[in-house]
């Protein structure tokens, strides 16, 4: 299956791949910003269509509907783990927010004058897994953008985020134990 985001330029300076960390609220918030080559309607499909999500999201995504209050389940292939969530906000093709287990994910899509889309993705996460999540989302968002990476790239991102986040958040957990 081809990725609808495959025409992004991964060398584009607007596609800042690193997460920033905000600790101003009750829980840490990871923030990524990327400029994707496709218009918002195409990016919207990539973040809401079950088949397109399989190309980049870390689990299956089964939504009753993309409307406020709808239920979502997130089964992880090859495991017995399934997270659940609720749609918090859905304004096609601009904003999508939902809970993912105990986290809150938010996608904000803004059209760029040249037909591209500025994606701002945030993950409100428990403090002890912020580095793990930042590394994972960095890989997932690269896949959304059509980029490919070595299988072990996650570890390098994780080590960098641990060094950056531990002073503010304390010890960081690594990948989840295999089921």
Secondary structure by P-SEA (a helix, b strand, c coil): cccccccccccccccccbbbbbccccbbbbbbbbbbcccaaaaaaaaccaaaaaacccbbbbbccccccbbbbbbbccccbbbbbbbcccccccbbbbbcccbbbbbbbbbccccccbbbbbbbccccaaaaaaaaaaaaaaaaaccccccaaaaaaaaaaaaaccccccccccccccc
